[in-house]
């Protein structure tokens, strides 16, 4: 079964993303359920816990030197990415996409 649209967490294109024999790790399932995201709207990579870094390899800090203009993450988020839990990575990606609700961190351009 193939689906369309974009991943609710990372924004990856879901066209051609096969949902057959896919495993959703517990941390992602719990995170998705806690904010009302259907598991079918999550790409295979995120569902498997391999939430991709938003880094686009064009780092440029904002005027306050707090946030990357390219990926939108704060310096603290960039430094902590490799040690973040799956749920924390999902939260960061969702905030960067503008789907965090209250307290979201808008992307800086």
Beta strands, then each sheet from edge to edge (+ up, - down):
strand 1: 2-3
strand 2: 17-18
sheet 1: 1+ 2-
end
